[in-house]
Amino acid sequence: MEVKVHDGQVEKALKILKRQMAKEGLLKELKKRKFYEKPSVKKKRKQQEARKKRAGKK
C-alpha cells in the first residue's frame, strides 16, 4: 500500500492512508491481533460478524 505526499500535505496523506486501511480491513485486523483472544470469544465474535453480514445483505 502506498500513499504519496504532495506539497507537504502530510495530514491529507494520512487521512487517505487510514481510509485505505479501513477499506481493506487492516485496522480491524491490527486491533484484533493486539491481544490474545480465547477460542470461545473468537467463535462468538465470528458468529456475530456473520450475523451482521447477513443482516446487511437484506
Buried (B, 14 or more C-beta within 10 A) or exposed (E): EEBEEEEEEEEEBEEBBEEEBEEEEEEEEEEEEEEEEEEEEEEEEEEEEEEEEEEEEE
